[in-house]
Amino acid sequence: MRHVVILGSTGSIGTQALEVIDSRRDQFDVVGLTAGGSQLDLLAAQVREFAPRLVAVPTEADAAALRALLPGTTTEIVGEGGNERAARMPADVVLNAITGAAGLLATLATMEQGTTLALANKESLVIGGRLVTDAAAPGQLVAVDSEHSAFAQALRAGRAKEVRRLILTASGGPFRGRTRAELADVTPEQALAHPTWTMGRVITINSATLINKGLELIEAALLYGVDLDDVTVVVHPSSDVHSMVEYVDGATIAQASPPDMKLPIALGLTWPDRVPDAASGYDWSVPRTWSFEPLDDEAFPAVELARTAGKAAGTAPAVYNAANEVCVDAFCAGDIGFLDITDTVEAVVMEHLSGEHVADADLTVEAVLAADAWARARATEIVARVAP
């Protein structure tokens, strides 16, 4: 029996993780859940179904509202600081599925507790950088992103010294093939129509700009100890091959499966063991073809901008992520255009690198949080100038 804490249980990853667990109650026991306050009815239903010992929401007001939905519950309901408290619960694995930089403190709390961390909150690793990797014991940090789970699986085929490069696949999003000029007038509704994955709002917009692939580029380098220049991004529209590892003898090992996050989620909960029938395989009795193409860096410069931020390390990745979170909200509100997202992120990152950048050797949690706050304020100022 594996005891599980899920941070972000009402989001896309959290709900799918509970679906994996629900069909395997003899293997998993949910001991803790946390979520934002926007879906308290769903969270209450999860508490009734899985009876965790602890459930956490962002504020005391949210906690009071949740208690009202759960009269007579024996589950402890807490407010502010609940993510970190849940991360420190006695458990076998903590699944961090929080969205954005808000997941950092919970990631660090899990590292400190010594519990296996199934990481779906890539932003906490990207902005925390060496603070997270230095705190992680060998094998403690397990990837849940489909691409990074694919790397972990493909890396079993050889030794670390035999790896030439990681090949990170990208669907290309809904605007693959468009020129930069053709992206000027796209709408939030169009950007939210991802061709192969159903995800939350922020990650879906990030996939349209390829900011998400930039975050994944930095994540891959940190998780697997490779140079950023040894991670190649290639566009693979069908999202069947989730990523590949090229070895020094010319062999390339690919991990392929139909697009379904339940497979990497299940692996994250049980790594290195596999969960039988976690997701459906292919029907090899029907023809199928897969294609790959290079990334158009002129139309989608976010990946190379992430490479620049990742090489600078220190607080630069936190600035990249924080400025983007502000811009995604502004774009969805109709305050800026699609191209303004990456342009604004670039302006904020470059200004940071020319001034207040904290180097990797001097990185602290306080420096990360300060850089995050500065980037949000600076991006907000630029957005205000751009907005009609």
Order of alpha helices (4+ residues) and beta strands (2+ residues): beta-alpha-beta-alpha-beta-alpha-beta-alpha-beta-alpha-beta-alpha-alpha-beta-alpha-beta-alpha-alpha-alpha-beta-beta-beta-alpha-beta-alpha-alpha-alpha-alpha
